Amino acid sequence: MISRSHGTRRTPRGFTLIELLVVIAIIAILAAILFPVFGSVRKNARMSACEANMRAIITGVQQYKEQYRVYPDALFGISIGGGPVERRLAHADFVKDDNAFTCPEAQGVKGIDTTVAPFNRMTGAAAVDRFNRAIQLPRRDTYTMQYIPNNLSGRPELHYNLKWTGWTTFGGTDPERQLAYRNPPDSTVVTWCEHHVDRNADGSIKFGSMIIVGFLNGRVQRIPANQLPAWPAPATPPAASGPWLVNPKP
């Protein structure tokens, strides 16, 4: 008589509570490691896009100078005496894409056609053009002015100006790194972007934060934000201070 043996059937065993907790812990650890990395990659990509914007703008500034023999009195556009906004670089001849005038990191006002009167933090006076006429700028975040946090009186901060020290000289020591002059040096700052700066709750700059600075020779550099020269007190005769005098890296 032949006997037949039948194998016992096993029911599938599920995960134990401990195993589930271990898996969850591993996922949490990986997320804690990877999320900052992804955030850093995204931030670096936005900084690279900002640098590309700035290079396009500086190229436009150089072309504008070749065509008109002076540097533009604003980057995107400008209003003189409360009139309509007149475009400067923002057209096909110089910078084709309007988006190039706004940093991708900017959280400020975009695309609004009303204007605002900027002021010069070097002198504390209203910004003026080369003919000493008061100017207004589109109320949007551009590289001419930026809506950075914790700036003076909450005003948008002017980051492009032909003449930071006003239209008079002080004792013959007026710095030549200003676009009002016919042939400023290559190290002259065209504009800078502070949207990538990490700040503490009190507005102070966190260690390791970088600003992006564009120079007249077309170089765009990331410079430690703590190297940005402090603004002088308004209406003080200009000295070697102010972000527009930051030095390029070798």
PEQUI-V989166 format. One record per pair of residues at least 4 apart in sequence whose ideal C-beta (glycine too) atoms are under 6 Angstrom apart, sorted by the first residue. I is the first residue (numbers start at 1). J is the second residue. D is the distance in Angstrom with one decimal. If there is no record, write none. Layout:
BEGIN
[[I/J/D] [I/J/D]]
END
This chain:
BEGIN
[[15/19/4.4] [15/20/5.1] [30/34/5.8] [31/35/5.6] [46/104/4.6] [46/105/4.9] [47/196/5.4] [49/104/4.8] [50/103/4.7] [50/193/5.5] [50/212/5.5] [51/212/5.9] [51/220/4.7] [53/100/4.6] [54/214/4.1] [54/220/4.8] [55/220/5.5] [56/95/5.4] [56/100/5.0] [57/75/5.9] [57/143/5.9] [58/190/5.3] [58/214/5.1] [58/218/5.3] [60/89/4.1] [60/94/3.7] [60/95/4.4] [61/190/5.9] [63/94/5.7] [64/68/5.9] [64/72/5.0] [64/94/5.9] [65/71/5.4] [71/179/4.2] [72/88/4.2] [73/78/5.9] [73/129/4.5] [73/162/5.8] [74/78/3.8] [74/88/5.2] [74/144/5.1] [75/89/5.4] [75/143/5.4] [75/144/4.4] [75/160/5.4] [76/90/4.8] [76/101/4.5] [76/142/4.4] [76/144/5.9] [77/85/4.5] [77/86/6.0] [77/87/4.5] [77/88/5.8] [77/90/5.7] [77/138/5.7] [78/86/5.9] [78/135/5.5] [79/83/5.7] [79/85/5.1] [79/115/4.9] [79/136/4.1] [80/133/5.5] [85/138/5.4] [87/91/5.1] [89/94/4.2] [89/95/4.7] [90/98/5.8] [92/96/5.4] [95/100/5.4] [101/142/4.3] [102/106/5.4] [102/110/5.9] [102/141/5.3] [102/142/6.0] [103/193/5.2] [103/195/4.7] [105/195/3.9] [105/196/5.7] [106/141/4.3] [106/195/5.3] [108/141/3.8] [108/147/2.8] [109/139/5.6] [109/140/5.4] [109/141/5.8] [110/140/5.4] [110/141/5.9] [111/140/6.0] [112/139/4.9] [112/140/5.5] [114/139/4.8] [115/136/3.9] [115/138/5.9] [115/139/5.9] [116/139/4.6] [117/126/6.0] [117/136/5.1] [118/127/4.7] [118/137/5.6] [118/145/5.3] [118/158/4.6] [119/126/5.2] [119/127/5.9] [120/125/5.7] [120/127/5.2] [121/231/4.8] [122/164/4.5] [122/165/6.0] [122/238/5.7] [122/242/5.5] [123/166/4.9] [124/234/2.4] [124/235/4.5] [126/134/5.3] [127/135/5.4] [128/132/5.1] [128/133/6.0] [128/134/5.7] [129/133/5.1] [129/135/5.3] [132/167/5.9] [137/144/5.8] [137/145/5.9] [141/146/5.6] [141/147/5.1] [143/191/4.4] [144/160/4.5] [145/156/4.4] [145/158/5.0] [145/159/6.0] [146/157/5.7] [146/159/5.6] [147/156/5.0] [148/157/5.6] [148/194/4.8] [150/203/3.4] [151/157/4.6] [159/191/4.8] [159/192/5.7] [160/191/4.7] [162/179/4.8] [162/180/4.3] [163/167/5.7] [163/178/5.5] [163/180/4.1] [164/178/6.0] [164/244/5.1] [165/174/5.5] [165/238/4.1] [169/174/4.1] [170/237/4.4] [176/181/5.8] [177/184/5.9] [177/188/4.4] [179/184/5.9] [184/188/4.2] [186/216/5.5] [186/217/3.6] [187/215/5.9] [187/248/5.5] [188/216/4.3] [189/244/4.8] [190/214/4.7] [190/216/5.7] [191/214/5.4] [192/211/5.6] [192/213/4.5] [192/243/5.8] [193/212/4.5] [194/211/5.5] [197/205/5.8] [197/209/4.4] [197/225/4.8] [198/206/4.2] [198/209/4.6] [199/203/5.6] [200/204/4.8] [200/206/6.0] [205/209/5.2] [205/225/4.8] [205/226/5.9] [209/225/4.3] [210/222/4.5] [211/223/5.6] [211/225/4.8] [211/228/5.9] [212/222/5.8] [213/221/5.6] [213/223/5.4] [213/246/5.7] [214/220/4.8] [215/219/4.8] [215/248/5.4] [221/249/5.4] [223/227/5.6] [228/243/5.0] [228/246/5.7] [229/241/4.7] [229/242/5.6] [229/245/5.5] [230/241/5.9] [231/242/5.5] [232/236/4.6] [232/241/5.0] [240/245/6.0]]
END
